[in-house]
Amino acid sequence: MPLFKKRTAGKPGEWYYCLEHKKVEEGPDCPGKDRFGPYSSRTEAEHAMATARERNLEWENDPKWHDAPAGERDDG
C-alpha cells in the first residue's frame, strides 16, 4: 500500500501552468515537477511565467540574500 495516493483529478477551480506543455490546465494533469500552481483562476495560471520572472528579479535584487560582495562566496 503506497504511503501517498497519487492525485489524478484536481478540484474544480484549481488551475496549473504546465512547464512541459507550456499551457494552462485545470486540475493537476501533469506531474508536480512539471507544473506551477495551484492558482485560483485561469488568468493567474496564464501569468505564471511572468510572475516567476518578477519573483526571480526581486530575489536577485534583495540585499538580504546577497551579503557577500560580488565575486566572493560565503561558504560559512
BELKA-V860731 format. One line per field, one symbol per residue. phi: phi as a letter, one per 30 degrees, with the letter a starting at -180 (. if undefined). burial: + if it has 24 or more other C-alpha atoms within 12 Angstrom, else -. Layout:
phi: ???
burial: ???
//
This chain:
phi: .ddbdddcbddejccbcdddchadbciddceedcbckdcdbddeddceddddddddddddcdddcbddeeicccdi
burial: -------------+++++-----+++++++----+++++----+++-+----------------------------
//
